[in-house]
Amino acid sequence: MSDGYEILTLDEVETAEHGGSNLIPVRYLLGFRPAGVNAWIADAGGQLIPPHEEDSGDEELYVVVRGRASFVVGEETQDAPAGSLIFVPPLVHRTATAEEDGTIVFVVGATVGEAFDGGGWDTFAVAYTLQRTGRMDESRAVMEKAMADRPHSWELPYNLACLEALGGRPDQAIASLRRALEINQEEIYDYLREDSDLDNIRDDPRFQELLK
């Protein structure tokens, strides 16, 4: 990096697990803020794009930069060799699988007329992958930096609580949940009641107190 710019290749970025796919976390790595930018990689037969609809209002443009993919958009299946562009509006179901080894799809997404705020899902994917491979200090550092950058996001401390609970650290998990509740008490309770990531602390009296 020099003078604030960075040059890299998609192959040198450490992937993260998300939704059964291998994420290349471009936005997280570069700190890119104008839009959601990420990539996905898979070998032949592997899932590239996790099945989903964008209920946030984001439009997404998928670009096959290497290999060949098979996209399912709505009820249509489309072969997509390298160079293909697939535009998908909000609320339309989409997924993709790789037809060749090493296939990479790059995606850009945002909502028309709104400042981009991706909610930090890709940051959590990076932290979750680090946690699963036993690198909890690195995982926590990822989340702490994200929380410092976005102090008004309740999703980030909530997701850190999930990581702490999964890692068997109830004190840290409860502290992070309290932090999330201080930011937002309206959206969090349904997650508290149903999220299996918190099962390790569900019987803790302190957790039960948070539900009241």
Number of C-alpha atoms within 10 A of each C-alpha: 7 6 5 5 7 8 7 9 6 16 11 8 13 13 20 20 19 19 13 12 19 22 26 27 23 21 20 21 14 13 9 12 13 12 16 20 22 21 23 27 25 23 18 16 14 20 22 28 27 17 15 12 18 16 11 11 15 22 18 19 17 19 20 21 16 18 21 24 30 19 20 17 19 13 8 8 13 12 12 20 19 15 13 15 16 15 13 19 18 16 15 14 15 20 17 23 22 26 21 18 16 17 23 27 30 19 20 17 23 21 17 10 6 9 11 15 12 17 13 18 14 23 22 24 22 24 25 26 17 19 19 14 9 12 13 18 11 14 24 18 12 19 22 16 12 18 18 11 10 13 13 14 17 22 21 26 25 23 24 26 26 27 26 26 22 20 17 13 15 21 14 17 26 22 17 22 23 18 16 22 19 11 15 15 11 8 11 17 15 10 12 19 13 10 12 13 18 22 15 17 21 17 10 13 9 14 18 13 8 13 11 6
